Amino acid sequence: MSQAVEAPAPAVIDYDVWRRRVRQDTFARYHLGMADALRTAGTPEEAIAAYRRAIAEMPDLKEAYFNLVDFLRENGRDREAEETHQAALAACPGYDVDTLLELCKAEILQRGKDNEWPRLAKTASRLVDLAVNDSVAAAYGALSLLYVGDLEKGLTAFAAARERLGEAPENLVADYTEVARRRLWETEWHGRITWRDDTLSTGLAMLDCARKLAPRNDALLSTHLSVLLFQYRPKELLKAAAETYNGPAWSPTSALFTAQAYLQLGCWDDAGAELQAALPSTTDAVMQDFMLSGIAYARLGKGDIAGALEAVTTPANSFAAHTTRLQGLILLGQGRPAEALSMIAAAQAKLPMLEGWTADIALCHQAQGDCQKAESLCRQALAAAGVKTRYLSVDDPWIHLSLALALDGQGRTREADEIFRNKLGTRSDLIPGLLPLLPAWGHGFINRNLQQD
């Protein structure tokens, strides 16, 4: 017969020790706060004395040591600073790295203010320099440098930290991802998550670093690829996908985004193959609709209109938003703008957050002779991009092309050509992917501008 196992006795709390520690912490932090205030007020001797009282009250208070050493050096008292530094190392090994790490994490994880960036940049640089034996701390220093927009130093520091890191802790990956997402879509506007274009490069850099820390995280990869997709950066997307390809673990979402990048570049065979392989692996109706529209788009790019129509009218497609939109564009190309307008409007009603489809409706109005209405709709869509909705880049080439066509249709050729040069002239790699969606008169405008270049 088995014997009963005694439950472990509950831990005995020494309340006297606990009370002493609380008192110690309270008074030490009071003196620390007073010291910081006196330092700001410009009374150095009183500040130094208050720092020393904090340390006397709580000898392992790392922040007090750190601030005192920093302040002594700031005032040219290097010998005292070095003596205090050595005492701090004896009492709290690694106190300087630990304190710098906490300061950086407090700023980047608790939404520090942009006007505090110069101080954070200095703190992060010191952390990276000191954390030669602590790769996690160095990685947080790199994240802080990226946070303040110093891409060169931040990426260099990240590469060095990652080389020493081995397997990244989950909390480090989570913090890189969280800070990146915050930099990319920071605020709510009319219920929508909105882009922060002012920090787009830093947010993308952080996401790329997070992906490298956790290369088998499909959700993280999908987030990174989705940002690149909506920002029309297909070559960067394909590079990221190639670096992270997981074989059997490759998710349908990542495959879809990769295929969309091929479509943006006009690589029809690659896009079609990617989508045909991924389609059977998902049962999500919205995902299936998106994939079927991509298959149709690839066929349309190769001139196979019958095959494209077959894909967009698949009976099993229960959602039918992306496919309905593409069917409308095919009708527009066939000279049936009224039917096209009806279908595209129905598609947009299912996915109203995709403001880019407003440009499709503008093309329909232009095909019916109302170029002013077309211009108004395009500017409306760009106004949505101006508040940086998550699904629309402020430099969206499709909307700018539609606007240029509307202006050209009103005889405002100079304005139209200028928009083309500024928004598409440097993105000639995207032109092949846009052509199949345009009616013939749109091709003529593009060809004219390309010949001028």
C-alpha positions as CSV (number, residue, x, y, z in Angstrom):
1,M,0.0,0.0,0.0
2,S,1.4,3.4,-1.0
3,Q,2.2,5.9,1.7
4,A,0.7,9.3,1.7
5,V,3.1,12.1,0.7
6,E,3.2,14.9,3.1
7,A,2.6,18.4,1.7
8,P,5.6,20.7,2.1
9,A,5.3,23.0,5.0
10,P,4.4,26.6,4.0
11,A,7.4,29.0,3.9
12,V,7.9,30.9,7.1
13,I,7.9,34.6,6.6
14,D,10.2,36.6,8.8
15,Y,8.1,39.7,9.1
16,D,10.9,41.6,11.0
17,V,13.2,41.1,8.0
18,W,10.5,42.0,5.6
19,R,9.6,45.2,7.5
20,R,13.3,46.2,7.6
21,R,13.6,45.7,3.9
22,V,10.5,47.7,3.1
23,R,11.7,50.6,5.3
24,Q,15.2,50.4,3.8
25,D,13.8,50.5,0.2
26,T,11.4,53.3,1.0
27,F,14.0,55.6,2.6
28,A,16.7,54.8,0.1
29,R,14.4,55.7,-2.8
30,Y,13.3,58.8,-1.0
31,H,17.0,59.9,-0.8
32,L,17.6,58.8,-4.5
33,G,14.6,60.9,-5.7
34,M,15.8,63.9,-3.6
35,A,19.3,63.5,-5.1
36,D,18.0,63.5,-8.6
37,A,15.9,66.6,-7.9
38,L,18.9,68.4,-6.3
39,R,21.0,67.4,-9.3
40,T,18.4,69.0,-11.7
41,A,18.3,72.1,-9.5
42,G,22.0,72.6,-9.9
43,T,23.2,72.0,-6.3
44,P,25.9,69.3,-6.8
45,E,27.1,69.0,-3.2
46,E,23.7,68.4,-1.8
47,A,22.9,66.0,-4.6
48,I,26.1,64.0,-4.0
49,A,25.3,63.8,-0.3
50,A,21.8,62.6,-1.0
51,Y,23.1,59.9,-3.3
52,R,25.5,58.7,-0.6
53,R,22.6,58.6,1.9
54,A,20.6,56.5,-0.4
55,I,23.5,54.0,-0.8
56,A,24.1,54.0,3.0
57,E,20.4,53.2,3.5
58,M,20.4,50.4,0.9
59,P,23.9,49.3,-0.2
60,D,22.6,47.2,-3.2
61,L,20.6,50.0,-4.8
62,K,22.2,49.9,-8.2
63,E,20.5,53.0,-9.6
64,A,21.9,55.2,-6.8
65,Y,25.4,54.0,-7.5
66,F,25.0,54.5,-11.2
67,N,23.6,58.0,-10.9
68,L,26.3,59.0,-8.4
69,V,29.1,57.7,-10.6
70,D,27.6,59.4,-13.6
71,F,27.2,62.7,-11.7
72,L,30.7,62.7,-10.3
73,R,32.1,62.2,-13.8
74,E,29.9,64.9,-15.1
75,N,31.4,67.3,-12.6
76,G,35.0,66.3,-13.3
77,R,35.5,64.4,-10.1
78,D,37.0,61.4,-11.8
79,R,38.9,59.9,-8.9
80,E,35.8,59.9,-6.7
81,A,33.8,58.5,-9.5
82,E,36.3,55.6,-10.0
83,E,36.3,54.8,-6.3
84,T,32.5,54.8,-6.2
85,H,32.5,52.6,-9.3
86,Q,34.8,50.1,-7.7
87,A,32.7,50.1,-4.6
88,A,29.6,49.6,-6.6
89,L,31.1,46.6,-8.5
90,A,32.0,45.0,-5.2
91,A,28.5,45.5,-3.8
92,C,26.5,45.0,-7.0
93,P,28.4,43.2,-9.8
94,G,27.2,44.4,-13.2
95,Y,25.4,47.4,-11.6
96,D,26.1,49.7,-14.6
97,V,24.9,47.3,-17.3
98,D,21.8,46.3,-15.2
99,T,20.9,50.0,-14.6
100,L,21.4,51.0,-18.2
101,L,19.3,48.0,-19.3
102,E,16.5,49.0,-17.0
103,L,16.6,52.6,-18.2
104,C,16.4,51.5,-21.8
105,K,13.6,49.0,-21.2
106,A,11.6,51.6,-19.2
107,E,11.8,54.0,-22.2
108,I,11.1,51.7,-25.1
109,L,8.5,49.4,-23.3
110,Q,6.6,52.2,-21.4
111,R,6.2,54.5,-24.4
112,G,8.9,57.1,-23.7
113,K,8.4,60.5,-25.2
114,D,10.0,61.4,-28.5
115,N,11.7,64.5,-26.9
116,E,13.6,62.1,-24.6
117,W,15.3,60.4,-27.5
118,P,18.7,62.2,-27.2
119,R,19.1,60.9,-23.7
120,L,17.9,57.4,-24.6
121,A,20.4,57.3,-27.6
122,K,23.2,58.1,-25.2
123,T,22.1,55.5,-22.6
124,A,21.7,52.9,-25.4
125,S,25.1,53.5,-26.8
126,R,26.7,53.2,-23.3
127,L,24.8,49.9,-22.8
128,V,26.0,48.5,-26.1
129,D,29.6,49.4,-25.2
130,L,29.5,48.0,-21.7
131,A,27.5,44.8,-22.3
132,V,30.3,42.9,-24.0
133,N,29.6,39.9,-21.8
134,D,25.8,40.2,-21.8
135,S,24.4,39.6,-25.3
136,V,20.8,40.0,-24.1
137,A,21.5,43.5,-22.6
138,A,23.4,44.4,-25.8
139,A,20.4,43.3,-27.9
140,Y,18.2,45.7,-25.8
141,G,20.7,48.4,-26.4
142,A,20.5,47.8,-30.1
143,L,16.6,47.8,-29.9
144,S,16.8,51.2,-28.1
145,L,19.1,52.6,-30.9
146,L,16.6,51.5,-33.5
147,Y,13.8,53.0,-31.5
148,V,15.4,56.4,-31.7
149,G,16.0,56.0,-35.4
150,D,19.7,55.3,-35.4
151,L,19.5,52.5,-38.0
152,E,23.3,52.2,-38.7
153,K,24.4,51.9,-35.1
154,G,21.3,49.9,-34.1
155,L,21.7,47.3,-36.8
156,T,25.5,47.0,-36.2
157,A,24.9,46.5,-32.5
158,F,22.2,43.9,-33.2
159,A,24.4,41.9,-35.5
160,A,27.1,41.8,-32.9
161,A,24.7,40.8,-30.1
162,R,23.0,38.2,-32.2
163,E,26.3,36.5,-33.1
164,R,27.0,35.9,-29.4
165,L,23.4,35.3,-28.4
166,G,22.6,31.7,-29.4
167,E,18.9,31.0,-28.9
168,A,17.1,34.2,-28.2
169,P,14.9,34.3,-25.0
170,E,11.2,34.5,-25.7
171,N,10.8,37.8,-23.9
172,L,13.5,39.4,-26.1
173,V,11.7,38.4,-29.2
174,A,8.4,39.5,-27.8
175,D,9.8,43.0,-26.9
176,Y,11.3,43.5,-30.3
177,T,8.0,42.6,-31.9
178,E,5.9,44.7,-29.6
179,V,8.1,47.8,-30.0
180,A,8.2,47.3,-33.8
181,R,4.4,47.1,-34.0
182,R,4.0,50.2,-31.9
183,R,6.4,52.1,-34.1
184,L,4.5,50.9,-37.2
185,W,0.9,51.5,-36.2
186,E,0.8,53.6,-33.1
187,T,-2.6,55.1,-32.7
188,E,-6.3,54.5,-33.3
189,W,-8.1,56.8,-35.7
190,H,-11.8,56.3,-36.2
191,G,-11.5,52.8,-35.0
192,R,-8.7,51.9,-37.3
193,I,-5.1,51.1,-36.5
194,T,-3.0,53.7,-38.3
195,W,0.4,53.7,-39.8
196,R,3.2,55.9,-38.5
197,D,5.1,56.7,-41.6
198,D,7.6,58.8,-39.7
199,T,8.9,55.7,-38.0
200,L,8.3,53.2,-40.8
201,S,12.0,52.4,-41.5
202,T,12.8,51.8,-37.8
203,G,9.7,49.7,-37.3
204,L,10.6,47.5,-40.3
205,A,14.2,47.2,-39.1
206,M,12.9,46.0,-35.7
207,L,10.6,43.5,-37.3
208,D,13.4,42.2,-39.4
209,C,15.6,41.8,-36.3
210,A,12.8,40.0,-34.5
211,R,12.3,37.6,-37.4
212,K,16.0,36.8,-37.3
213,L,15.9,36.1,-33.6
214,A,13.0,33.7,-34.1
215,P,13.3,32.4,-37.7
216,R,10.7,29.7,-37.2
217,N,7.9,32.0,-35.9
218,D,5.4,32.0,-38.8
219,A,3.2,34.6,-37.1
220,L,6.1,37.0,-36.8
221,L,7.2,36.4,-40.4
222,S,3.6,37.0,-41.6
223,T,3.5,40.3,-39.7
224,H,6.8,41.4,-41.3
225,L,5.7,40.3,-44.8
226,S,2.3,42.0,-44.5
227,V,4.0,45.4,-43.8
228,L,6.3,45.0,-46.7
229,L,3.4,44.0,-49.0
230,F,1.2,47.0,-48.1
231,Q,4.2,49.3,-48.5
232,Y,4.9,47.9,-52.0
233,R,8.3,46.6,-51.2
234,P,8.1,43.2,-53.1
235,K,11.9,42.6,-53.4
236,E,12.5,43.1,-49.7
237,L,9.5,40.8,-49.0
238,L,10.9,38.0,-51.2
239,K,14.4,38.4,-49.6
240,A,12.9,38.1,-46.1
241,A,10.8,35.1,-47.1
242,A,13.8,33.4,-48.7
243,E,15.9,33.9,-45.6
244,T,13.2,32.5,-43.4
245,Y,11.6,29.8,-45.5
246,N,10.5,27.0,-43.1
247,G,9.7,24.1,-45.5
248,P,6.8,22.1,-44.0
249,A,6.1,24.8,-41.4
250,W,5.5,27.5,-44.1
251,S,2.2,29.0,-43.4
252,P,-0.6,29.7,-46.0
253,T,-0.5,33.4,-44.9
254,S,3.2,33.7,-45.6
255,A,2.8,31.9,-48.9
256,L,0.0,34.3,-49.9
257,F,2.1,37.4,-49.1
258,T,5.0,35.9,-51.1
259,A,2.8,35.3,-54.1
260,Q,1.4,38.8,-53.8
261,A,5.0,40.1,-54.0
262,Y,5.5,38.1,-57.2
263,L,2.3,39.6,-58.6
264,Q,3.5,43.2,-57.8
265,L,6.6,42.4,-59.8
266,G,4.7,40.7,-62.7
267,C,6.3,37.3,-62.1
268,W,3.2,35.4,-63.1
269,D,4.4,31.8,-63.1
270,D,6.0,32.1,-59.7
271,A,2.9,33.7,-58.2
272,G,0.6,31.1,-59.7
273,A,2.7,28.2,-58.5
274,E,3.0,29.6,-55.0
275,L,-0.8,30.0,-54.7
276,Q,-1.8,26.7,-56.3
277,A,0.4,24.9,-53.8
278,A,-0.9,26.9,-50.8
279,L,-4.6,26.9,-51.7
280,P,-5.4,23.3,-50.5
281,S,-3.8,24.0,-47.1
282,T,-6.4,26.6,-45.9
283,T,-10.0,26.3,-45.1
284,D,-10.4,30.0,-44.3
285,A,-13.0,31.6,-46.7
286,V,-11.3,35.0,-46.8
287,M,-7.9,33.4,-47.4
288,Q,-9.2,31.2,-50.2
289,D,-10.9,34.2,-51.8
290,F,-7.6,36.2,-51.7
291,M,-5.7,33.2,-53.1
292,L,-8.2,32.6,-56.0
293,S,-8.0,36.3,-56.9
294,G,-4.2,36.0,-57.0
295,I,-4.4,32.9,-59.3
296,A,-6.7,34.8,-61.6
297,Y,-4.4,37.9,-61.5
298,A,-1.5,35.7,-62.5
299,R,-3.5,34.2,-65.4
300,L,-4.6,37.7,-66.5
301,G,-1.0,38.8,-66.5
302,K,-0.2,36.0,-69.0
303,G,-3.2,37.1,-71.2
304,D,-5.4,34.1,-70.2
305,I,-8.6,36.0,-69.6
306,A,-10.8,32.8,-69.8
307,G,-8.6,31.2,-67.1
308,A,-8.8,34.3,-65.0
309,L,-12.6,34.3,-65.1
310,E,-12.7,30.6,-64.3
311,A,-10.7,31.3,-61.1
312,V,-12.8,34.3,-60.0
313,T,-16.1,32.5,-60.5
314,T,-15.2,29.4,-58.6
315,P,-18.6,28.2,-57.1
316,A,-16.9,27.0,-53.8
317,N,-15.7,30.6,-53.0
318,S,-18.2,31.7,-50.3
319,F,-16.6,35.1,-49.5
320,A,-15.9,36.5,-52.9
321,A,-14.5,40.0,-52.3
322,H,-11.1,40.0,-53.9
323,T,-12.3,37.8,-56.7
324,T,-15.3,40.1,-57.3
325,R,-13.0,43.1,-57.4
326,L,-10.8,41.4,-60.0
327,Q,-13.8,40.3,-62.0
328,G,-14.9,44.0,-62.1
329,L,-11.5,45.1,-63.4
330,I,-11.7,42.4,-66.1
331,L,-15.1,43.8,-67.2
332,L,-13.6,47.3,-67.1
333,G,-10.9,46.2,-69.5
334,Q,-13.6,44.7,-71.8
335,G,-15.3,48.2,-72.0
336,R,-18.1,47.5,-69.6
337,P,-17.6,50.2,-66.9
338,A,-21.1,50.2,-65.5
339,E,-21.0,46.5,-64.7
340,A,-17.4,46.8,-63.4
341,L,-18.4,49.7,-61.1
342,S,-21.3,47.6,-59.6
343,M,-19.0,44.6,-58.9
344,I,-16.1,46.7,-57.5
345,A,-18.5,48.6,-55.2
346,A,-20.0,45.3,-53.9
347,A,-16.4,44.0,-53.3
348,Q,-15.4,47.1,-51.4
349,A,-18.6,46.9,-49.2
350,K,-17.3,43.6,-47.9
351,L,-13.8,45.0,-47.2
352,P,-14.2,48.7,-46.6
353,M,-10.8,49.1,-45.0
354,L,-9.1,48.5,-48.4
355,E,-9.3,52.2,-49.5
356,G,-7.0,51.4,-52.4
357,W,-10.0,49.9,-54.2
358,T,-11.4,53.4,-54.4
359,A,-8.9,53.9,-57.2
360,D,-10.7,51.1,-59.1
361,I,-14.0,52.9,-58.8
362,A,-12.3,56.1,-60.0
363,L,-11.2,54.2,-63.2
364,C,-14.8,53.1,-63.8
365,H,-16.0,56.7,-63.6
366,Q,-13.3,57.9,-65.9
367,A,-14.2,55.2,-68.4
368,Q,-17.8,56.6,-68.3
369,G,-16.4,60.1,-69.0
370,D,-16.5,61.6,-65.5
371,C,-12.8,62.4,-65.0
372,Q,-13.5,65.0,-62.3
373,K,-15.3,62.4,-60.2
374,A,-12.4,60.1,-60.7
375,E,-9.9,62.7,-59.5
376,S,-12.1,63.4,-56.5
377,L,-12.2,59.7,-55.5
378,C,-8.4,59.3,-55.9
379,R,-7.8,62.3,-53.7
380,Q,-10.2,60.9,-51.2
381,A,-8.2,57.7,-51.1
382,L,-5.0,59.6,-50.7
383,A,-6.5,61.5,-47.8
384,A,-7.1,58.2,-46.1
385,A,-3.4,57.4,-46.8
386,G,-2.6,60.8,-45.3
387,V,-3.9,59.6,-42.0
388,K,-1.9,56.4,-42.7
389,T,-4.4,53.6,-42.5
390,R,-2.9,50.3,-41.9
391,Y,-3.9,48.9,-45.3
392,L,-2.8,51.8,-47.5
393,S,0.7,53.3,-48.1
394,V,1.0,57.0,-48.4
395,D,2.9,56.4,-51.6
396,D,0.5,53.7,-53.0
397,P,1.4,53.5,-56.7
398,W,-2.0,52.2,-57.8
399,I,-3.9,55.2,-56.4
400,H,-1.3,57.7,-57.7
401,L,-1.5,56.1,-61.2
402,S,-5.3,56.3,-61.2
403,L,-5.0,60.0,-60.1
404,A,-2.6,60.7,-62.9
405,L,-4.9,59.1,-65.4
406,A,-7.8,61.2,-64.2
407,L,-5.8,64.4,-64.6
408,D,-4.6,63.3,-68.0
409,G,-8.2,62.7,-69.0
410,Q,-9.0,66.3,-68.2
411,G,-6.1,67.6,-70.3
412,R,-3.9,68.4,-67.3
413,T,-1.0,66.5,-68.9
414,R,1.8,68.3,-67.0
415,E,0.3,67.5,-63.6
416,A,-0.3,63.9,-64.6
417,D,3.2,63.3,-65.9
418,E,4.7,64.9,-62.8
419,I,2.8,62.4,-60.6
420,F,3.9,59.5,-62.7
421,R,7.6,60.6,-62.5
422,N,7.5,61.2,-58.8
423,K,5.5,58.2,-57.7
424,L,6.2,55.6,-60.4
425,G,9.2,56.8,-62.3
426,T,11.6,55.4,-59.7
427,R,9.4,52.2,-59.2
428,S,9.6,50.8,-62.8
429,D,9.8,47.3,-61.3
430,L,6.1,47.6,-60.3
431,I,4.8,48.6,-63.8
432,P,4.5,45.0,-65.1
433,G,2.3,44.1,-62.2
434,L,0.0,47.1,-62.7
435,L,-0.6,46.8,-66.4
436,P,-3.0,43.8,-66.4
437,L,-5.4,45.8,-64.1
438,L,-5.7,48.8,-66.5
439,P,-7.9,49.3,-69.5
440,A,-6.1,50.0,-72.8
441,W,-6.1,53.8,-72.4
442,G,-4.1,53.4,-69.2
443,H,-1.4,51.4,-71.1
444,G,-1.1,54.3,-73.5
445,F,-0.5,56.8,-70.7
446,I,2.2,54.6,-69.2
447,N,3.9,53.9,-72.5
448,R,4.0,57.6,-73.3
449,N,5.7,58.4,-69.9
450,L,8.2,55.6,-70.2
451,Q,9.2,56.8,-73.6
452,Q,9.8,60.3,-72.3
453,D,12.1,58.8,-69.6
